[in-house]
Amino acid sequence: MAEEATEKSLISTGTATEQQDKAKVHGKIAEIDKSPDEIINRLPPNSLTRRLFPTAIAKHLQQYELDTIVIETDFRKNVLQVARNAQLQAVEEMYQDFLQKGKARVQTDRQKVFFELLQEARKHTEQQISIFLKDVDEAYMRLESIKHEKLAKK
């Protein structure tokens, strides 16, 4: 037991160089315990570690840039949507105008066709009336040509 006590006292007291080494080790441990941002800040600006593990300020800047891009994208999307709606409305108005003109043209053509059919029907009716009147005149002429009294009365 006495040997263990002397060993512990030797380890705890140690030489000056050992104490310096222990101080260095404790300093390194304390350095490791520091926040990662402090360690990363001491690295060169273009180092791989610094790019992979950005500082809090760099993270905030990146987030700000990302938010700005999202806002710009949403704004452009809205502008494009308004422009697309305006174009769609213009196409719809053009289509409605085309339909109205087309309907007017169709109605005009239909009226022309019906008028032509009406004219043909009138001509045909007039021809039939003239034929009928000729037949009636011929029948009266035949009646007048008949001299028999009984037949003439019919």
DSSP file (Angstrom, degrees, kcal/mol; ACC not computed):
  #  RESIDUE AA STRUCTURE BP1 BP2  ACC     N-H-->O    O-->H-N    N-H-->O    O-->H-N    TCO  KAPPA ALPHA  PHI   PSI    X-CA   Y-CA   Z-CA
    1    1 A M     >        0   0    0      0, 0.0     4,-2.0     0, 0.0     5,-0.2   0.000 360.0 360.0 360.0 -36.0    0.0    0.0    0.0
    2    2 A A  H  >  +     0   0    0      1,-0.2     4,-2.0     2,-0.2     5,-0.2   0.873 360.0  53.9 -64.3 -34.9    2.8    2.3    0.8
    3    3 A E  H  > S+     0   0    0      1,-0.2     4,-2.1     2,-0.2    -1,-0.2   0.898 106.4  51.6 -65.6 -40.0    4.1    1.8   -2.7
    4    4 A E  H  > S+     0   0    0      1,-0.2     4,-2.3     2,-0.2    -1,-0.2   0.885 108.8  51.4 -65.2 -38.0    0.8    2.8   -4.3
    5    5 A A  H  X S+     0   0    0     -4,-2.0     4,-2.1     1,-0.2    -1,-0.2   0.905 110.5  47.6 -66.1 -41.7    0.7    6.0   -2.2
    6    6 A T  H  X S+     0   0    0     -4,-2.0     4,-2.0     2,-0.2    -1,-0.2   0.866 110.8  53.1 -67.4 -34.8    4.2    6.9   -3.4
    7    7 A E  H  X S+     0   0    0     -4,-2.1     4,-2.4     2,-0.2    -2,-0.2   0.921 109.5  47.7 -64.9 -43.2    3.3    6.1   -7.0
    8    8 A K  H  X S+     0   0    0     -4,-2.3     4,-2.6     1,-0.2    -2,-0.2   0.885 110.9  51.0 -65.5 -38.4    0.3    8.4   -6.8
    9    9 A S  H  X S+     0   0    0     -4,-2.1     4,-2.4     2,-0.2     5,-0.3   0.873 110.7  49.2 -68.6 -34.4    2.3   11.1   -5.3
   10   10 A L  H  X S+     0   0    0     -4,-2.0     4,-2.5     2,-0.2    -2,-0.2   0.902 112.7  47.2 -68.1 -41.1    4.9   10.8   -8.0
   11   11 A I  H  < S+     0   0    0     -4,-2.4    -2,-0.2     1,-0.2    -1,-0.2   0.921 115.5  45.1 -66.4 -42.6    2.3   10.9  -10.7
   12   12 A S  H  < S+     0   0    0     -4,-2.6    -2,-0.2    -5,-0.2    -1,-0.2   0.886 122.5  35.6 -71.6 -37.4    0.6   13.9   -9.1
   13   13 A T  H  < S+     0   0    0     -4,-2.4    -2,-0.2    -5,-0.2    -3,-0.2   0.958  88.2 155.8 -81.7 -51.5    3.8   15.9   -8.5
   14   14 A G     <  -     0   0    0     -4,-2.5     2,-0.1    -5,-0.3    -3,-0.1   0.292  49.2 -61.6  50.8 177.9    5.7   14.8  -11.6
   15   15 A T     >  -     0   0    0      1,-0.1     4,-1.9    -4,-0.0     5,-0.1  -0.304  50.2-102.0 -85.9 174.3    8.5   16.8  -13.2
   16   16 A A  H  > S+     0   0    0      1,-0.2     4,-2.2     2,-0.2     5,-0.2   0.881 121.7  51.8 -67.5 -38.6    8.2   20.2  -14.6
   17   17 A T  H  > S+     0   0    0      1,-0.2     4,-2.7     2,-0.2    -1,-0.2   0.894 108.2  51.7 -67.0 -37.6    8.1   18.9  -18.2
   18   18 A E  H  > S+     0   0    0      1,-0.2     4,-2.6     2,-0.2    -1,-0.2   0.907 109.2  50.4 -64.8 -39.0    5.4   16.5  -17.3
   19   19 A Q  H  X S+     0   0    0     -4,-1.9     4,-2.1     2,-0.2    -2,-0.2   0.881 110.5  49.5 -66.3 -36.7    3.4   19.4  -15.8
   20   20 A Q  H  X S+     0   0    0     -4,-2.2     4,-2.6     2,-0.2    -2,-0.2   0.913 110.5  50.2 -66.4 -41.1    3.9   21.4  -18.9
   21   21 A D  H  X S+     0   0    0     -4,-2.7     4,-2.6     1,-0.2    -2,-0.2   0.910 110.3  50.3 -62.4 -40.8    2.8   18.5  -21.0
   22   22 A K  H  X S+     0   0    0     -4,-2.6     4,-2.9     1,-0.2    -1,-0.2   0.894 109.5  51.0 -64.6 -37.7   -0.3   18.2  -18.9
   23   23 A A  H  X S+     0   0    0     -4,-2.1     4,-2.4     2,-0.2    -2,-0.2   0.906 109.7  49.8 -65.6 -41.0   -1.0   21.9  -19.3
   24   24 A K  H  X S+     0   0    0     -4,-2.6     4,-2.6     2,-0.2    -2,-0.2   0.926 111.8  48.5 -62.0 -43.5   -0.7   21.6  -23.0
   25   25 A V  H  X S+     0   0    0     -4,-2.6     4,-2.6     1,-0.2    -2,-0.2   0.933 112.5  47.6 -63.1 -45.5   -3.1   18.6  -23.0
   26   26 A H  H  X S+     0   0    0     -4,-2.9     4,-2.5     1,-0.2    -1,-0.2   0.868 111.4  52.4 -63.6 -34.6   -5.5   20.5  -20.8
   27   27 A G  H  X S+     0   0    0     -4,-2.4     4,-2.4     2,-0.2    -2,-0.2   0.898 110.1  47.5 -65.2 -42.0   -5.2   23.5  -23.2
   28   28 A K  H  X S+     0   0    0     -4,-2.6     4,-2.5     2,-0.2    -2,-0.2   0.906 112.3  49.8 -65.6 -40.9   -6.0   21.3  -26.2
   29   29 A I  H  X S+     0   0    0     -4,-2.6     4,-2.0     2,-0.2    -2,-0.2   0.928 111.6  48.1 -63.5 -43.2   -8.9   19.8  -24.4
   30   30 A A  H  X S+     0   0    0     -4,-2.5     4,-0.8     1,-0.2    -2,-0.2   0.883 111.0  51.8 -63.0 -37.5  -10.1   23.3  -23.5
   31   31 A E  H >< S+     0   0    0     -4,-2.4     3,-0.6     1,-0.2    -2,-0.2   0.892 109.4  49.4 -65.5 -39.2   -9.6   24.3  -27.2
   32   32 A I  H 3< S+     0   0    0     -4,-2.5    -1,-0.2     1,-0.2    -2,-0.2   0.857 106.2  57.0 -67.2 -34.6  -11.7   21.3  -28.3
   33   33 A D  H 3< S+     0   0    0     -4,-2.0    -1,-0.2    -5,-0.2    -2,-0.2   0.690  87.2 100.8 -71.1 -17.3  -14.4   22.3  -25.8
   34   34 A K  S << S-     0   0    0     -4,-0.8     5,-0.0    -3,-0.6    -3,-0.0  -0.182  92.7 -80.5 -62.8 163.0  -14.7   25.8  -27.5
   35   35 A S    >>  -     0   0    0      1,-0.1     4,-1.4     4,-0.0     3,-0.7  -0.325  35.7-121.4 -65.6 148.3  -17.5   26.3  -29.9
   36   36 A P  H 3> S+     0   0    0      0, 0.0     4,-2.9     0, 0.0     5,-0.2   0.816 110.2  63.7 -61.1 -29.9  -17.0   24.9  -33.4
   37   37 A D  H 3> S+     0   0    0      1,-0.2     4,-2.4     2,-0.2     5,-0.1   0.895 100.7  51.0 -62.2 -38.9  -17.5   28.4  -34.8
   38   38 A E  H <> S+     0   0    0     -3,-0.7     4,-0.8     2,-0.2    -1,-0.2   0.905 112.9  45.4 -65.1 -40.3  -14.4   29.7  -33.0
   39   39 A I  H >< S+     0   0    0     -4,-1.4     3,-0.7     1,-0.2     4,-0.4   0.926 114.0  48.2 -68.2 -43.9  -12.3   26.8  -34.4
   40   40 A I  H >< S+     0   0    0     -4,-2.9     3,-1.4     1,-0.2    -2,-0.2   0.855 104.5  61.0 -66.5 -34.3  -13.7   27.2  -37.9
   41   41 A N  H 3< S+     0   0    0     -4,-2.4    -1,-0.2     1,-0.3    -2,-0.2   0.782  99.4  56.6 -63.0 -26.0  -13.1   31.0  -37.8
   42   42 A R  T << S+     0   0    0     -4,-0.8    -1,-0.3    -3,-0.7    -2,-0.2   0.606  91.0  93.0 -81.3 -10.4   -9.4   30.3  -37.4
   43   43 A L  S <  S-     0   0    0     -3,-1.4    -3,-0.0    -4,-0.4     0, 0.0  -0.434  93.7 -88.6 -79.9 157.3   -9.3   28.2  -40.6
   44   44 A P    >   -     0   0    0      0, 0.0     3,-1.6     0, 0.0     6,-0.2  -0.319  40.8-114.7 -61.5 150.3   -8.4   29.8  -43.9
   45   45 A P  T 3  S+     0   0    0      0, 0.0    -2,-0.1     0, 0.0    -3,-0.0   0.796 111.2  43.3 -62.3 -30.9  -11.5   31.2  -45.7
   46   46 A N  T 3  S+     0   0    0      4,-0.1     2,-0.0     5,-0.0     5,-0.0   0.223  84.1 128.4-101.1  16.7  -11.3   28.8  -48.7
   47   47 A S    <>  -     0   0    0     -3,-1.6     4,-1.8     1,-0.1     5,-0.2  -0.348  66.7-123.0 -73.3 154.3  -10.6   25.7  -46.8
   48   48 A L  H  > S+     0   0    0      1,-0.2     4,-2.5     2,-0.2     5,-0.2   0.891 111.7  54.0 -62.9 -41.1  -12.8   22.6  -47.3
   49   49 A T  H  > S+     0   0    0      1,-0.2     4,-2.5     2,-0.2    -1,-0.2   0.902 107.7  50.2 -61.0 -41.5  -13.7   22.4  -43.6
   50   50 A R  H  4 S+     0   0    0     -6,-0.2    -1,-0.2     1,-0.2    -2,-0.2   0.870 112.4  47.2 -67.2 -35.3  -14.9   26.0  -43.7
   51   51 A R  H  < S+     0   0    0     -4,-1.8    -2,-0.2     1,-0.2    -1,-0.2   0.873 115.6  44.8 -72.9 -35.5  -17.0   25.3  -46.7
   52   52 A L  H  < S+     0   0    0     -4,-2.5    -2,-0.2     1,-0.3    -1,-0.2   0.839 123.9  34.1 -75.9 -32.6  -18.5   22.1  -45.3
   53   53 A F  S  < S-     0   0    0     -4,-2.5    -1,-0.3    -5,-0.2    -2,-0.1  -0.725  83.5-168.2-123.5  80.4  -19.1   23.6  -41.9
   54   54 A P        -     0   0    0      0, 0.0    -3,-0.1     0, 0.0   -14,-0.1  -0.245  25.0-105.9 -69.6 158.2  -20.1   27.3  -42.3
   55   55 A T     >  -     0   0    0     -5,-0.1     4,-2.6     1,-0.1     5,-0.2  -0.205  34.7 -99.8 -75.0 172.1  -20.2   29.7  -39.4
   56   56 A A  H  > S+     0   0    0      2,-0.2     4,-2.5     1,-0.2     5,-0.2   0.892 125.1  50.3 -62.4 -39.9  -23.5   30.9  -37.9
   57   57 A I  H  > S+     0   0    0      2,-0.2     4,-2.7     1,-0.2    -1,-0.2   0.925 110.7  48.9 -64.8 -43.4  -23.2   34.2  -39.8
   58   58 A A  H  > S+     0   0    0      1,-0.2     4,-2.7     2,-0.2    -2,-0.2   0.896 110.5  51.6 -62.8 -38.6  -22.6   32.3  -43.0
   59   59 A K  H  X S+     0   0    0     -4,-2.6     4,-2.6     2,-0.2    -2,-0.2   0.919 110.6  47.9 -62.9 -42.8  -25.6   30.1  -42.3
   60   60 A H  H  X S+     0   0    0     -4,-2.5     4,-2.6     2,-0.2    -2,-0.2   0.902 112.1  49.5 -65.0 -40.2  -27.7   33.2  -41.8
   61   61 A L  H  X S+     0   0    0     -4,-2.7     4,-2.7     2,-0.2    -2,-0.2   0.920 111.8  48.4 -63.8 -43.0  -26.5   34.8  -44.9
   62   62 A Q  H  X S+     0   0    0     -4,-2.7     4,-2.6     2,-0.2    -2,-0.2   0.912 112.3  48.7 -63.0 -41.6  -27.2   31.6  -46.9
   63   63 A Q  H  X S+     0   0    0     -4,-2.6     4,-2.8     2,-0.2    -2,-0.2   0.903 111.2  50.4 -64.5 -40.4  -30.6   31.4  -45.4
   64   64 A Y  H  X S+     0   0    0     -4,-2.6     4,-2.6     2,-0.2    -2,-0.2   0.920 111.6  47.6 -62.2 -44.1  -31.2   35.1  -46.3
   65   65 A E  H  X S+     0   0    0     -4,-2.7     4,-2.5     2,-0.2    -2,-0.2   0.909 112.6  49.5 -63.0 -41.6  -30.1   34.4  -49.9
   66   66 A L  H  X S+     0   0    0     -4,-2.6     4,-2.4     2,-0.2    -2,-0.2   0.922 111.6  48.0 -63.6 -44.0  -32.3   31.4  -50.0
   67   67 A D  H  X S+     0   0    0     -4,-2.8     4,-2.6     2,-0.2    -2,-0.2   0.900 111.3  51.5 -62.5 -40.6  -35.3   33.3  -48.7
   68   68 A T  H  X S+     0   0    0     -4,-2.6     4,-2.7     2,-0.2    -2,-0.2   0.917 110.3  48.5 -62.2 -43.6  -34.6   36.1  -51.2
   69   69 A I  H  X S+     0   0    0     -4,-2.5     4,-2.7     2,-0.2    -2,-0.2   0.910 111.4  50.0 -63.5 -42.0  -34.5   33.6  -54.1
   70   70 A V  H  X S+     0   0    0     -4,-2.4     4,-2.6     2,-0.2    -2,-0.2   0.921 112.0  47.7 -62.4 -43.8  -37.8   32.1  -52.9
   71   71 A I  H  X S+     0   0    0     -4,-2.6     4,-2.6     2,-0.2    -2,-0.2   0.926 113.3  47.7 -63.5 -44.9  -39.4   35.5  -52.7
   72   72 A E  H  X S+     0   0    0     -4,-2.7     4,-2.9     2,-0.2     5,-0.2   0.909 112.2  50.0 -62.3 -41.5  -38.1   36.5  -56.2
   73   73 A T  H  X S+     0   0    0     -4,-2.7     4,-2.6     2,-0.2    -2,-0.2   0.923 111.7  47.5 -63.4 -44.3  -39.3   33.1  -57.6
   74   74 A D  H  X S+     0   0    0     -4,-2.6     4,-2.5     2,-0.2    -2,-0.2   0.909 112.5  50.0 -63.2 -41.0  -42.7   33.6  -56.1
   75   75 A F  H  X S+     0   0    0     -4,-2.6     4,-2.6     2,-0.2    -2,-0.2   0.939 112.9  45.6 -62.2 -47.0  -42.9   37.1  -57.4
   76   76 A R  H  X S+     0   0    0     -4,-2.9     4,-2.8     1,-0.2     5,-0.2   0.889 111.4  53.2 -64.0 -38.1  -41.9   36.0  -60.9
   77   77 A K  H  X S+     0   0    0     -4,-2.6     4,-2.2    -5,-0.2    -1,-0.2   0.925 110.7  46.8 -61.9 -44.0  -44.3   33.1  -60.7
   78   78 A N  H  X S+     0   0    0     -4,-2.5     4,-2.4     2,-0.2    -2,-0.2   0.905 112.3  50.0 -64.7 -41.6  -47.2   35.6  -59.8
   79   79 A V  H  X S+     0   0    0     -4,-2.6     4,-2.6     1,-0.2    -2,-0.2   0.928 112.1  47.6 -62.9 -44.2  -46.1   38.0  -62.6
   80   80 A L  H  X S+     0   0    0     -4,-2.8     4,-2.8     1,-0.2    -1,-0.2   0.878 110.7  52.0 -64.0 -37.1  -46.1   35.1  -65.1
   81   81 A Q  H  X S+     0   0    0     -4,-2.2     4,-2.5    -5,-0.2    -1,-0.2   0.909 110.4  47.7 -66.3 -41.2  -49.5   33.9  -63.9
   82   82 A V  H  X S+     0   0    0     -4,-2.4     4,-2.2     2,-0.2    -2,-0.2   0.923 113.7  48.0 -64.2 -43.4  -51.0   37.4  -64.3
   83   83 A A  H  X S+     0   0    0     -4,-2.6     4,-2.4     2,-0.2    -2,-0.2   0.907 112.0  49.5 -63.5 -41.8  -49.4   37.7  -67.8
   84   84 A R  H  X S+     0   0    0     -4,-2.8     4,-2.8     2,-0.2    -2,-0.2   0.910 110.5  50.1 -64.4 -42.0  -50.7   34.2  -68.7
   85   85 A N  H  X S+     0   0    0     -4,-2.5     4,-2.4     2,-0.2    -1,-0.2   0.894 110.5  50.2 -63.5 -38.6  -54.2   35.1  -67.5
   86   86 A A  H  X S+     0   0    0     -4,-2.2     4,-2.2     2,-0.2    -2,-0.2   0.911 111.9  47.5 -64.9 -41.6  -54.1   38.3  -69.5
   87   87 A Q  H  X S+     0   0    0     -4,-2.4     4,-2.6     2,-0.2    -2,-0.2   0.912 111.6  50.5 -65.5 -41.7  -53.1   36.3  -72.6
   88   88 A L  H  X S+     0   0    0     -4,-2.8     4,-2.6     1,-0.2    -2,-0.2   0.901 110.4  49.7 -62.5 -40.0  -55.8   33.8  -72.0
   89   89 A Q  H  X S+     0   0    0     -4,-2.4     4,-2.6     2,-0.2    -1,-0.2   0.899 110.4  50.3 -66.1 -39.5  -58.4   36.5  -71.6
   90   90 A A  H  X S+     0   0    0     -4,-2.2     4,-2.5     2,-0.2    -2,-0.2   0.913 111.9  47.7 -64.1 -41.9  -57.2   38.1  -74.9
   91   91 A V  H  X S+     0   0    0     -4,-2.6     4,-2.6     2,-0.2    -2,-0.2   0.906 111.9  50.4 -64.7 -40.6  -57.5   34.7  -76.7
   92   92 A E  H  X S+     0   0    0     -4,-2.6     4,-2.7     2,-0.2    -2,-0.2   0.913 111.4  47.6 -64.1 -42.3  -60.9   34.2  -75.2
   93   93 A E  H  X S+     0   0    0     -4,-2.6     4,-2.5     2,-0.2    -2,-0.2   0.907 112.3  49.8 -64.7 -40.8  -62.1   37.6  -76.4
   94   94 A M  H  X S+     0   0    0     -4,-2.5     4,-2.6     2,-0.2    -2,-0.2   0.912 111.8  48.7 -62.7 -41.8  -60.6   37.0  -79.8
   95   95 A Y  H  X S+     0   0    0     -4,-2.6     4,-2.8     2,-0.2    -2,-0.2   0.914 110.7  50.0 -63.9 -43.8  -62.4   33.7  -79.9
   96   96 A Q  H  X S+     0   0    0     -4,-2.7     4,-2.5     2,-0.2    -2,-0.2   0.911 111.8  48.4 -61.8 -41.8  -65.7   35.3  -78.8
   97   97 A D  H  X S+     0   0    0     -4,-2.5     4,-2.6     2,-0.2     5,-0.2   0.924 111.8  49.5 -62.9 -44.5  -65.3   37.9  -81.5
   98   98 A F  H  X S+     0   0    0     -4,-2.6     4,-2.8     1,-0.2    -2,-0.2   0.909 111.1  50.0 -60.5 -42.9  -64.5   35.2  -84.1
   99   99 A L  H  X S+     0   0    0     -4,-2.8     4,-3.2     2,-0.2    -2,-0.2   0.919 110.9  48.7 -62.6 -43.8  -67.6   33.2  -83.0
  100  100 A Q  H  X S+     0   0    0     -4,-2.5     4,-2.5     2,-0.2    -2,-0.2   0.928 114.4  45.1 -63.7 -44.4  -69.9   36.3  -83.3
  101  101 A K  H  X S+     0   0    0     -4,-2.6     4,-2.5     2,-0.2    -2,-0.2   0.914 114.7  49.1 -65.0 -41.0  -68.6   37.1  -86.7
  102  102 A G  H  X S+     0   0    0     -4,-2.8     4,-2.8    -5,-0.2    -2,-0.2   0.918 111.6  48.6 -63.7 -43.0  -68.9   33.5  -87.8
  103  103 A K  H  X S+     0   0    0     -4,-3.2     4,-2.9     2,-0.2    -2,-0.2   0.909 111.3  50.3 -63.5 -41.1  -72.4   33.3  -86.4
  104  104 A A  H  X S+     0   0    0     -4,-2.5     4,-2.5     2,-0.2    -2,-0.2   0.916 112.1  47.6 -62.8 -42.2  -73.3   36.5  -88.2
  105  105 A R  H  X S+     0   0    0     -4,-2.5     4,-2.8     2,-0.2    -2,-0.2   0.917 112.6  48.7 -64.3 -43.0  -71.9   35.1  -91.5
  106  106 A V  H  X S+     0   0    0     -4,-2.8     4,-3.0     2,-0.2    -2,-0.2   0.917 111.7  49.6 -63.4 -42.7  -73.7   31.8  -91.0
  107  107 A Q  H  X S+     0   0    0     -4,-2.9     4,-2.7     2,-0.2    -2,-0.2   0.911 111.8  48.6 -63.3 -41.1  -77.0   33.6  -90.3
  108  108 A T  H  X S+     0   0    0     -4,-2.5     4,-2.3     2,-0.2    -2,-0.2   0.934 113.6  46.5 -63.3 -45.8  -76.5   35.7  -93.4
  109  109 A D  H  X S+     0   0    0     -4,-2.8     4,-2.5     2,-0.2    -2,-0.2   0.909 112.8  50.2 -62.1 -41.9  -75.7   32.7  -95.5
  110  110 A R  H  X S+     0   0    0     -4,-3.0     4,-2.9     1,-0.2     5,-0.2   0.911 109.8  50.3 -63.7 -42.4  -78.7   30.9  -94.0
  111  111 A Q  H  X S+     0   0    0     -4,-2.7     4,-2.5     2,-0.2    -1,-0.2   0.896 110.3  50.5 -63.0 -39.1  -81.0   33.8  -94.8
  112  112 A K  H  X S+     0   0    0     -4,-2.3     4,-2.6     2,-0.2    -2,-0.2   0.929 111.7  47.5 -62.9 -44.6  -79.7   33.8  -98.4
  113  113 A V  H  X S+     0   0    0     -4,-2.5     4,-2.7     1,-0.2    -2,-0.2   0.933 113.6  47.2 -63.1 -45.7  -80.3   30.1  -98.7
  114  114 A F  H  X S+     0   0    0     -4,-2.9     4,-2.6     2,-0.2    -1,-0.2   0.884 111.9  50.9 -63.8 -37.5  -83.9   30.5  -97.3
  115  115 A F  H  X S+     0   0    0     -4,-2.5     4,-2.5    -5,-0.2    -1,-0.2   0.917 111.0  48.3 -65.4 -41.9  -84.6   33.4  -99.5
  116  116 A E  H  X S+     0   0    0     -4,-2.6     4,-2.6     2,-0.2    -2,-0.2   0.922 112.4  48.8 -62.7 -43.3  -83.4   31.4 -102.6
  117  117 A L  H  X S+     0   0    0     -4,-2.7     4,-2.6     1,-0.2    -2,-0.2   0.903 111.1  50.7 -62.8 -39.8  -85.6   28.5 -101.5
  118  118 A L  H  X S+     0   0    0     -4,-2.6     4,-2.5     2,-0.2    -2,-0.2   0.912 110.2  49.5 -62.9 -42.9  -88.5   30.9 -101.0
  119  119 A Q  H  X S+     0   0    0     -4,-2.5     4,-2.7     2,-0.2    -2,-0.2   0.914 111.7  48.4 -63.3 -42.8  -88.0   32.4 -104.5
  120  120 A E  H  X S+     0   0    0     -4,-2.6     4,-2.8     1,-0.2    -2,-0.2   0.913 111.4  50.3 -62.9 -42.1  -87.9   28.9 -106.0
  121  121 A A  H  X S+     0   0    0     -4,-2.6     4,-2.6     2,-0.2    -2,-0.2   0.901 110.9  49.3 -63.8 -40.1  -91.0   27.9 -104.1
  122  122 A R  H  X S+     0   0    0     -4,-2.5     4,-3.2     2,-0.2     5,-0.2   0.931 111.9  48.3 -62.8 -46.1  -92.8   31.1 -105.4
  123  123 A K  H  X S+     0   0    0     -4,-2.7     4,-2.7     1,-0.2    -2,-0.2   0.939 113.3  47.2 -59.4 -46.3  -91.7   30.3 -109.0
  124  124 A H  H  X S+     0   0    0     -4,-2.8     4,-2.5     2,-0.2    -1,-0.2   0.920 113.5  48.2 -62.3 -43.4  -92.9   26.8 -108.7
  125  125 A T  H  X S+     0   0    0     -4,-2.6     4,-2.7     2,-0.2    -2,-0.2   0.919 111.9  49.4 -63.6 -43.6  -96.2   27.9 -107.1
  126  126 A E  H  X S+     0   0    0     -4,-3.2     4,-2.7     2,-0.2    -2,-0.2   0.897 111.3  49.8 -62.8 -39.6  -96.7   30.5 -109.9
  127  127 A Q  H  X S+     0   0    0     -4,-2.7     4,-2.5    -5,-0.2    -2,-0.2   0.921 111.8  47.8 -63.4 -43.2  -96.0   27.9 -112.5
  128  128 A Q  H  X S+     0   0    0     -4,-2.5     4,-2.6     2,-0.2    -2,-0.2   0.897 112.5  49.5 -65.7 -38.5  -98.5   25.5 -111.0
  129  129 A I  H  X S+     0   0    0     -4,-2.7     4,-2.9     2,-0.2    -2,-0.2   0.921 111.5  48.3 -65.6 -43.3 -101.1   28.3 -110.8
  130  130 A S  H  X S+     0   0    0     -4,-2.7     4,-2.3     2,-0.2    -2,-0.2   0.901 112.6  48.8 -65.3 -38.6 -100.5   29.3 -114.4
  131  131 A I  H  X S+     0   0    0     -4,-2.5     4,-2.5     2,-0.2    -2,-0.2   0.930 112.5  48.4 -63.9 -44.0 -100.8   25.6 -115.4
  132  132 A F  H  X S+     0   0    0     -4,-2.6     4,-2.6     1,-0.2    -2,-0.2   0.925 111.3  49.6 -61.6 -44.1 -103.9   25.2 -113.4
  133  133 A L  H  X S+     0   0    0     -4,-2.9     4,-2.7     2,-0.2    -1,-0.2   0.887 110.3  50.8 -64.4 -37.8 -105.4   28.4 -114.9
  134  134 A K  H  X S+     0   0    0     -4,-2.3     4,-2.9     2,-0.2    -1,-0.2   0.929 110.7  49.1 -62.2 -44.7 -104.6   27.2 -118.4
  135  135 A D  H  X S+     0   0    0     -4,-2.5     4,-2.2     1,-0.2    -2,-0.2   0.907 111.8  48.5 -62.0 -41.0 -106.3   23.9 -117.7
  136  136 A V  H  X S+     0   0    0     -4,-2.6     4,-2.3     2,-0.2    -2,-0.2   0.926 111.9  49.2 -65.1 -44.0 -109.3   25.7 -116.3
  137  137 A D  H  X S+     0   0    0     -4,-2.7     4,-2.5     1,-0.2    -2,-0.2   0.914 111.5  49.4 -61.2 -42.9 -109.4   28.0 -119.4
  138  138 A E  H  X S+     0   0    0     -4,-2.9     4,-2.5     1,-0.2    -1,-0.2   0.894 109.3  52.1 -63.7 -38.3 -109.2   25.0 -121.7
  139  139 A A  H  X S+     0   0    0     -4,-2.2     4,-2.1     2,-0.2    -1,-0.2   0.907 111.1  46.8 -65.5 -40.2 -112.0   23.2 -119.8
  140  140 A Y  H  X S+     0   0    0     -4,-2.3     4,-2.3     2,-0.2    -2,-0.2   0.880 111.4  52.5 -67.5 -36.9 -114.2   26.3 -120.3
  141  141 A M  H  X S+     0   0    0     -4,-2.5     4,-1.8     2,-0.2    -2,-0.2   0.910 109.9  47.9 -65.4 -40.3 -113.3   26.5 -123.9
  142  142 A R  H  X S+     0   0    0     -4,-2.5     4,-1.2     1,-0.2    -1,-0.2   0.898 110.0  53.2 -65.6 -38.6 -114.2   22.9 -124.4
  143  143 A L  H  < S+     0   0    0     -4,-2.1     3,-0.4     1,-0.2    -2,-0.2   0.908 109.2  48.4 -63.4 -40.1 -117.5   23.5 -122.6
  144  144 A E  H  < S+     0   0    0     -4,-2.3    -1,-0.2     1,-0.2    -2,-0.2   0.831 107.0  56.8 -69.1 -30.1 -118.3   26.3 -124.9
  145  145 A S  H  < S+     0   0    0     -4,-1.8     2,-0.4    -5,-0.2    -1,-0.2   0.751  87.3  90.1 -74.7 -20.4 -117.5   24.2 -127.9
  146  146 A I     <  -     0   0    0     -4,-1.2    -4,-0.0    -3,-0.4     0, 0.0  -0.652  57.4-171.4 -78.0 128.2 -120.0   21.6 -126.8
  147  147 A K        +     0   0    0     -2,-0.4     2,-0.2     4,-0.0    -1,-0.1   0.539  48.7 108.3 -97.0 -11.0 -123.4   22.5 -128.4
  148  148 A H     >  -     0   0    0      1,-0.1     4,-1.9     2,-0.0     5,-0.1  -0.507  63.4-143.5 -75.3 136.4 -125.5   20.0 -126.7
  149  149 A E  H  > S+     0   0    0     -2,-0.2     4,-1.5     1,-0.2    -1,-0.1   0.916  96.3  46.8 -69.5 -44.9 -127.8   21.6 -124.1
  150  150 A K  H  > S+     0   0    0      1,-0.2     4,-0.7     2,-0.2    -1,-0.2   0.901 116.8  43.7 -66.1 -40.3 -127.7   18.9 -121.5
  151  151 A L  H  4 S+     0   0    0      1,-0.2     3,-0.4     2,-0.2    -1,-0.2   0.825 108.9  58.3 -74.2 -31.0 -123.9   18.5 -121.7
  152  152 A A  H  < S+     0   0    0     -4,-1.9    -1,-0.2     1,-0.2    -2,-0.2   0.816  99.1  59.5 -69.0 -29.0 -123.4   22.3 -121.7
  153  153 A K  H  <        0   0    0     -4,-1.5    -1,-0.2     1,-0.3    -2,-0.2   0.792 360.0 360.0 -70.1 -25.9 -125.3   22.6 -118.4
  154  154 A K     <        0   0    0     -4,-0.7    -1,-0.3    -3,-0.4    -2,-0.2   0.511 360.0 360.0 -76.4 360.0 -122.7   20.4 -116.7
